Amino acid sequence: MLLVTPPVSDSTETTGGPTVTPHIYFCRSPNMEDFTCWWHPLSNLTDGEQVTHILTYSTEQEANLECPDYVTGGPNSCHFDSSHTSIWTVYCLTVTAVTTHRNYTSQQHCLDVAEIVQTEIPVNVTYNLTNAGSDEMGQNALISWTYPVPGHVQYGWITLVYELQYRHVTESDNWKVKHPLREAQVELLGLPVDDYMIRVRCRAQHSKLWSDWSSTLVMSIPPKPSAGKLLVLILETGVGVLALLVMAFSLVLQTKRIKEFFLPAIPKSRIIGIDPVLLKKGNLDEINRHFSNFHSYRPPSSSEEVWDRVKTIPRGYSAGHGQSGHQ
């Protein structure tokens, strides 16, 4: 439950003198589920005189009931929670100041809860520029805000209506109005370059009581860069990009040099005095001549293979016999 401080009201009667009887000056329900009433206490007391204030109320069903809660709404108030609140029911209230000498009773104050709904103040008012047109066309701005207690409206008891006002900072009384607004946002079109002040309030759809105004938002519509400034910006951006590329290229070269310093190239295998092309051609005599400089090197020598002639012995021939056959 969120309660607001009641509006400041003069504690004197219309005659300008002290309050000779209590006076109920304001009642409010934020959501049609509970409500609070405030009164001005008796003020024409002698020094040291004690006084007690008692609020009583009646409905069509019951009479002479006392206030259920003197604490929640603060001093000189009576709060009716949801168990003591009924919509489309007329409440008639009076406050009696009880002193040692006599009692002082206020005039009767009757109300219907549906008629005293006063919503909370909208919060989080922000803006966002939404287009990139020329200065002559003006710029658009999306203004948005939130309701501080979503639970008051999510169950459908009340429907909110918003009003937005805005003006140039230099024009103190020339407010322009956007109303009625059903959504918690509105787009302002074609705003010239300047500083603006924006505020929002709301009320229940069937209530005449507006909330207080939100905190004022200051919105600045800046001038857009001219073509010359835009060209300079592009050139500056291009120079910056070029500088980055040069730095990156230099870093790559420097990295290559560092790598060569710490990791030199591995030399290829090579025999001094021998032409690699000669090895590829396969000229053996030339290769032997070059290798003969090495003392331990001997050129390979070729030799013919020796074959021994072997006599073939016929089948059936036995050793020790000249010839085999029949006698």
Summary of the structure (lengths in Angstrom):
residues: 327
radius of gyration: 53.4
end to end distance: 147.8
largest distance: 184.9
contacts: 763
relative contact order: 0.09
helix: 18%
strand: 30%
